[in-house]
Amino acid sequence: MKRALITRQLLQHVSWVVFWMVSGCAWIPKGDTPATYIEPPELKETLAEVTSRLQNWPVDHWWELFGNPELNQLVETALKENPGLKRAAARLREARGLVRVEGARLLPFLEADASLTYERISQHGVFAALNPEVGGARILLGIVNPLSFRYEFDFWGKNRARLESALGQAAAEEAEKAEVHLRLSTGIARAYLRGQALHRQLELAASIVDVRDHLRRLAETRYKLGLDNDLAVKQAVADYEAAVKRRAGVRDQLDVQRHLVARLSGKGPDDVQNLFAKSSTAGLSEVPIPEHLSMGLLVHRPDLAASLYRADSAARLVKAAKAEFYPTIDLTAFVGFNALTLTKGADQLANLLFSGQSFSYGIAPGIRLPIFEGGRLRGELSVHRAEYDAAVELYNETLLDALREVADSLSAWKATNDMLESHQRLVTSLNQDWHLSKVRVATGLDDDREALRHRYPLLEQEYTLRALESDRLVAAVDLIEALGGGYHNPDLAKRPAQYES
């Protein structure tokens, strides 16, 4: 009866202690209303302005649509050699390593330890005062624990939340690697397409210089013959020098694009000296444009996916910070041997240590509750709540930017198509005029100057045509980039989950 009474009283005391410790959750401060995810606006009117037939989303290896082997090789090389992409891969490996670190918190820790201690007992210490016969003795203490056990019970989900946060960070790094992949491939494509147009413009600029030089020489000849005054010569010289300067400017711009392609491809400038001269690029009559843009952007835009993963990771850290206010319950245990002997019998320590009488074990459950930590826990919770709000607003901002980029690229794609078609008709008309002027020269109705004067505007408009063709191809690249460039993450098909404060 007495033992039962003592046991009942002990359980009552333990129950009150546990109740008091668990009641610590009431200390968690109430936060402000968490940030909310915005609904993606529709793009029906924007899509209605596009004359292209609605198709699917862009596919991986989209650059192959341009039918340019040189471009394909450059992009494939860059995806292997670019330092920025390698750095993104390193960050991803780091994030995955942190997942393993956080995941280890959910598992028990098993370890082995051993120690050998040599000690002289003080003759004036407490132990010697109680045991005078051991004062001044020199002892050896041997401890061998082949198995030590530690485990923290995750009753409040703190360690699980940290693991889920690390998984979210790893997923965000993976999406950001895909974003670097997309920016790299589109950057190379834009630089290459502009460089190819500049290479063709350089050829036209050289032809324009030849025409201006021919007209200059004709003007000088006519001046010497007294058929014209020097004003015509001065104008012809000015036109010639302007054409020479433009040719030099085009050559400089071509070098800039060439060096940019080399940088993005992980090469040196000398490796791309013969770039743009060999392969031709096919024009794209259609770009894959999905019918439902707003809801699909989350699945197909890597930057949106990354921002959503980071917001979800921040929400998990808020949960972990709240769990810090609750009791921590853990269990430690060990099994092993320990023995103590005087140094005079040190040779007997091994026999004593591994004898059956030296076998020892222990188990120690523990419970801890933070009562006062100077506001640290409240501060950490406030920090993580603010980080969550910032992450959600970054997602909202990224979503709006994505919609703007899609709308802008759709508009540019339509505009460049319209301008290119109009300019092609203009070039065709000028080409007919030039051929007619050549016929008049051949029949003696006009001299070479008239043919050259018709040739010059044709070359000028062909020069502009090359730029418009490049703008149209670059607009296609911009649209493909805005649509995610083949990225697809079906895990994000659902709406973002709202965190509850």
Secondary structure as UniProt FT lines:
FT   HELIX           2..22
FT   HELIX           23..27
FT   HELIX           44..48
FT   TURN            60..61
FT   HELIX           62..66
FT   HELIX           69..81
FT   HELIX           83..103
FT   HELIX           104..106
FT   STRAND          109..120
FT   TURN            123..124
FT   HELIX           126..130
FT   HELIX           132..134
FT   TURN            135..136
FT   STRAND          138..153
FT   TURN            155..156
FT   HELIX           158..224
FT   TURN            225..226
FT   HELIX           230..264
FT   TURN            265..266
FT   HELIX           269..272
FT   TURN            273..276
FT   TURN            294..296
FT   HELIX           297..300
FT   HELIX           302..323
FT   TURN            324..325
FT   STRAND          328..342
FT   HELIX           343..348
FT   HELIX           349..353
FT   HELIX           356..358
FT   STRAND          359..368
FT   TURN            374..375
FT   HELIX           376..442
FT   TURN            443..444
FT   HELIX           448..482
FT   TURN            483..486
FT   HELIX           490..492
//
